[in-house]
Amino acid sequence: MLAKRIIPCLDVRDGQVVKGTKFQDLEILGSPVELARFYNEQSADELVFYDITASFENRGIFLDVVETVAKEIFIPFTVGGGVNTLEDFSKLLKRGADKVSVNSGAVKNPSLIAEAAKKYGSQCVVLSIDAKRVDESSGDGKSNPGSPAKGSSSPESRQTWQVFTKGGRHNTGMDAIQWAKEGIALGAGEIVINSIDQDGVKKGYDIPLLQALQRGVSVPVIASGGAGSVEDIIEGFDLGGADGCLAASIFHHKEIFIPELKKALINKGIPVRR
């Protein structure tokens, strides 16, 4: 069995790492360079860097910050935010990214996935999906309070998730699971699925969402949104079937340290890189 991955996430706005709840009420947490250096020393398996307002502000990513962070780490580095063209891929890879994450840009232009996969390889193309439960009857983008965040969904209720872009501000109306399948068919080599409903609430990953996604895709799936404890991450791997678990708040606030987390995972029989 392949080793599971522990992945800290740097959500960056105006050159600073921030974190909020359900994409709102952002708190400044510090320098991305200092945090990147810390996670490299902590034996994180990878690092993700998102410029979270690049798409909404219709601008390119802060390349100088990306380059500075890349020089501080010796682990795989994924960068996303404001990626709309092959030239954006090229710029990020030249500045030190190992993989490039696409979200809003791929929704606007799905062929970007295929073009990037052809030029740089599928292993370089990460499709990031911000998904939220939507009330099917209204399609209004409101969370369904009857849908549990953990465990399997009941046979009486059908879990539905839609794709949101521009930092969770815009509901595309697209089905998240179907979009993931389409992205993989186009050449995406990895899916990061972020639950807006669970983001920052520290009550666990959206397990039904992960399970629904695992049934339909054949590439690695990274769980994002909701980790608040070691137990949540264990559930993300065991119940959700995730190949990697991405988290921010619990690592940034030093509520969990990665070496101790890996020991707990090993004790549970979950393979990780030491």
C-alpha positions in Angstrom: 0.0 0.0 0.0 1.3 3.4 -0.9 2.2 5.8 1.9 -0.5 8.3 2.9 0.5 12.0 2.7 0.3 14.7 5.3 0.0 18.1 3.6 0.0 21.5 5.3 -1.7 24.2 3.3 -0.7 27.9 3.1 -3.7 30.0 2.1 -2.0 33.3 1.1 -3.6 36.7 0.8 -1.6 39.9 0.3 1.6 38.0 1.0 0.5 36.6 4.4 -0.9 33.2 5.4 -4.5 33.5 6.5 -7.2 31.1 7.6 -10.9 31.5 8.2 -14.1 29.5 8.5 -16.0 28.5 5.4 -13.8 30.9 3.4 -14.8 33.9 5.6 -13.5 35.8 8.6 -9.8 35.5 7.6 -7.2 35.7 10.4 -3.6 36.6 9.6 -1.3 33.8 10.8 2.2 34.8 9.6 4.8 34.7 6.8 4.5 31.9 4.2 8.3 31.7 4.1 8.6 31.0 7.8 5.8 28.5 7.9 7.1 26.7 4.8 10.5 26.4 6.5 8.8 25.1 9.7 6.8 22.4 7.8 9.9 21.3 5.9 11.6 20.7 9.2 8.5 18.9 10.5 8.8 16.3 7.8 5.6 17.2 6.0 5.2 15.1 2.9 4.2 18.0 0.7 3.3 21.7 0.9 0.4 23.4 -0.9 0.4 27.2 -1.5 -2.9 28.9 -2.6 -3.1 32.5 -3.5 -6.8 32.6 -2.5 -7.8 35.9 -4.0 -5.9 35.8 -7.3 -9.0 34.6 -9.3 -11.4 36.8 -7.5 -9.2 39.9 -8.1 -8.5 38.8 -11.7 -4.7 38.9 -11.3 -1.8 36.6 -11.5 -0.2 34.8 -8.5 2.5 36.5 -6.5 5.5 34.8 -8.2 8.1 36.3 -6.0 6.5 34.8 -2.9 6.3 31.4 -4.6 9.9 31.5 -5.5 11.1 32.5 -2.1 9.0 29.7 -0.5 10.3 27.1 -3.0 13.9 27.9 -2.0 13.1 27.1 1.6 11.8 23.6 1.2 12.9 20.2 -0.1 9.5 18.5 -0.4 7.0 18.5 -3.3 5.4 21.9 -3.7 2.0 22.5 -5.2 0.9 26.0 -6.1 -2.4 27.4 -7.2 -4.4 30.6 -7.5 -5.1 32.6 -10.7 -3.9 29.9 -13.0 -5.6 30.4 -16.3 -3.1 29.7 -19.1 -0.2 27.4 -20.0 2.0 30.4 -19.5 0.9 30.5 -15.9 1.9 26.8 -15.5 5.3 27.7 -17.0 5.9 30.6 -14.7 5.1 28.6 -11.6 7.2 25.6 -12.6 10.1 27.9 -13.4 9.7 29.5 -9.9 9.9 26.2 -8.1 6.5 24.6 -8.1 6.5 20.8 -8.6 2.7 20.7 -9.3 0.2 23.3 -10.4 -3.3 23.4 -9.0 -6.1 24.7 -11.2 -9.6 25.6 -10.0 -11.5 28.6 -11.5 -9.3 28.7 -14.6 -10.2 25.1 -15.4 -13.9 25.6 -14.9 -13.8 28.5 -17.4 -11.6 26.6 -19.8 -11.5 22.8 -19.3 -9.1 22.4 -22.2 -6.5 24.0 -20.0 -6.2 20.7 -18.1 -5.7 18.7 -21.3 -3.2 21.2 -22.7 -1.2 21.3 -19.5 -1.2 17.5 -19.1 0.1 17.1 -22.7 2.9 19.6 -22.2 3.9 18.9 -18.6 2.5 15.5 -17.8 -0.6 14.6 -15.8 1.5 14.2 -12.6 2.0 18.0 -12.7 -1.7 18.9 -13.0 -3.8 19.0 -9.9 -7.5 19.8 -10.1 -8.7 21.6 -7.0 -12.5 21.6 -6.4 -14.2 23.7 -3.8 -17.5 21.8 -3.2 -20.5 22.7 -1.1 -23.7 20.8 -0.3 -26.7 22.3 -2.1 -30.4 21.8 -1.5 -31.5 20.0 -4.6 -35.0 21.5 -4.5 -33.8 25.1 -4.6 -30.3 24.9 -6.0 -29.5 27.9 -4.0 -26.1 26.9 -2.7 -27.3 26.6 0.9 -25.9 23.8 3.0 -28.3 21.0 3.7 -28.6 20.7 7.5 -29.9 17.2 7.2 -26.7 15.9 5.6 -24.2 14.5 8.1 -20.6 15.6 7.8 -19.3 12.2 9.0 -20.2 8.6 8.2 -22.2 7.3 5.3 -25.3 9.0 4.0 -28.6 7.4 4.6 -30.4 5.7 1.7 -33.3 8.1 2.0 -31.2 11.2 1.3 -29.1 11.8 -1.7 -25.9 13.8 -1.1 -25.2 16.4 -3.7 -22.3 18.8 -4.0 -21.8 21.7 -6.4 -18.6 23.4 -7.6 -17.9 26.9 -6.3 -15.2 29.2 -7.7 -13.6 32.6 -7.0 -12.7 31.6 -3.4 -16.2 30.1 -2.7 -18.0 33.2 -3.9 -19.6 31.8 -7.1 -21.8 28.8 -7.5 -21.2 27.3 -10.9 -24.1 24.9 -10.7 -21.7 22.1 -11.7 -21.9 18.7 -10.0 -18.6 18.3 -8.1 -18.3 14.5 -8.6 -19.0 14.7 -12.3 -16.5 17.6 -12.7 -13.8 15.5 -11.0 -14.5 12.7 -13.5 -14.3 15.1 -16.4 -11.1 16.6 -15.1 -9.5 13.2 -14.8 -10.6 12.3 -18.4 -8.9 15.5 -19.6 -5.7 14.6 -17.9 -5.7 15.8 -14.2 -3.4 13.5 -12.2 -4.7 14.4 -8.8 -7.9 15.8 -7.2 -7.9 18.1 -4.1 -11.5 18.1 -2.8 -12.2 20.9 -0.4 -15.5 20.9 1.5 -16.6 24.5 2.0 -19.2 23.3 4.6 -16.4 21.9 6.7 -13.7 24.4 6.0 -12.2 25.8 9.3 -14.9 24.3 11.6 -12.5 21.5 12.8 -15.3 18.9 13.0 -13.8 16.5 10.5 -13.6 16.0 6.8 -16.8 15.6 4.7 -16.6 11.8 4.7 -19.7 11.2 2.4 -18.2 13.6 -0.1 -14.9 11.7 0.0 -16.6 8.4 -0.3 -18.7 9.5 -3.3 -15.6 10.8 -5.0 -13.6 7.6 -4.4 -16.3 5.6 -6.1 -15.9 7.6 -9.3 -12.3 8.4 -9.8 -9.0 6.5 -10.4 -6.4 9.1 -9.4 -5.1 10.2 -5.9 -7.7 12.1 -3.9 -6.6 14.7 -1.3 -9.1 15.6 1.5 -9.3 19.2 2.5 -11.5 21.1 4.9 -12.4 20.3 8.5 -9.5 18.6 10.2 -9.5 19.4 13.9 -7.9 16.4 15.5 -5.7 13.4 14.9 -8.9 11.3 14.9 -10.3 13.4 12.1 -7.2 12.7 9.9 -7.4 9.0 10.7 -11.0 9.0 9.6 -10.1 10.9 6.4 -7.8 8.0 5.5 -9.8 5.1 6.9 -13.4 6.1 6.2 -12.8 8.6 3.4 -10.2 6.6 1.6 -8.1 9.7 1.0 -4.6 9.3 -0.4 -3.5 12.5 1.4 -5.0 14.8 4.1 -4.5 18.5 3.8 -4.9 20.7 6.8 -4.1 24.3 7.8 -5.5 25.6 11.2 -4.4 22.7 13.3 -0.9 22.9 12.0 -0.5 26.6 11.9 -1.7 27.0 15.5 0.5 24.1 16.5 -2.4 22.1 17.9 -0.9 19.0 16.2 2.7 18.5 15.2 3.4 16.3 12.2 5.9 13.9 13.7 3.5 13.0 16.5 0.6 12.7 14.0 2.6 10.3 11.9 3.3 8.2 15.0 -0.4 8.0 15.7 -1.1 7.0 12.1 1.5 4.3 12.2 0.0 3.0 15.5 -3.3 2.7 13.6 -1.7 0.7 10.8 -1.9 3.6 8.3 1.3 3.7 6.2 3.1 7.0 6.2 6.5 8.3 5.2 8.7 8.8 8.3 
